[in-house]
């Protein structure tokens, strides 16, 4: 079904919303940190898009590059609008103003891409040789509940279709997911009741099917209303369960093992080679052998405790505060800082391939003007 939707996107002129849909599938916005600002931040969702430029930061140099490349849309990993804007002027928000004036659509993925399976942290982990990686701080699949309804076998198709149409049964890239099991229901209609099966005032037994499906909490009222409308019973039995949140497969940071343990010097050389950086910052006493490695793209000093608890020998991140580095070293964790955006930029190549596969008619380019703002002199 997902394949059919994607192929349909190539049969018509692509709009910004089509690219937003694919980016949202790669990195669901609900995975983003609550302080973050992700999604379509600038532009018109209905505007046509033929060329997409990928960048970590939306700078004046990148904007000029987008203009030369005739790009209609930019995926800027870091949100160019982060805090609330009180003024939209060339002085207060020059890059945002210029992008809007040029008619560019701008989408940001940031921590949603960090947390997503196959996203920034998985790319960084693979680049430095980590295998069997899993999140340091797993993200729970929140916002879902389980709905159960009992219906006569003849009602099942209509009830299920109504529930699905209202938003039930969606799990990842799959829709209309449910489970049904037969059984026997009993009821005793009271005064004034009008049962669809049997008679009021008499205990009845009836063949029924138990139908259950997941439902987003936001859609629960609509799904319940749709089921009642499609059901033949005067008062259908509907149960709603709130399961404990379970890991969705994503989350912040990653930890795993090296296929073969190496010395610290060899590991640092591997990191530099993989990320294309001439120097890194190292804090803490170097372990004799590096076996378990944690990573956190960007500024992930707050994951140091998680990395230490996970048994990591080394924690590779973009940057962290001075006192975080001291605390990590005191906990016996060696920290390697590679520069904030240096830890994130590799993911653009992986993202470009995924977008091209989903939208083969779209021209996707990775910015050549995007770079880390710091040089080592």
Secondary structure, DSSP 4 states (H G I P E B T S, - for coil): -HHHHHHHHTTS--BHHHHHHHHHHHS-GGGS-TT---EEEES-TTSB-SEEEEESS--HHHHHHHHHTT-SEEEESS-S--SPPS--STTT-HHHHHHHHTT-EEEE-HHHHHHSTTSHHHHHHHHTTEEEEE-SEEEE--SEEEEEEEE-GGGHHHHHHHHHHTTBS-BTTB-S--EEEEEEEEEE--TT---SSS-TTSEEEEEEEEEEEEEEGGGHHHHHHHHHHH-SSSS--EEEE-PPP-EEEEEESEEEEEEEEE-HHHHHHHHHHHHT-S--EEESPPPSSEEEEEEEEEE-GGGHHHHHHTT-SEEEEEE--HHHHHHHHHTT-EEEE--TGGGTTTHHHHHHHHHHHH-TTSEEEE-SS---S----
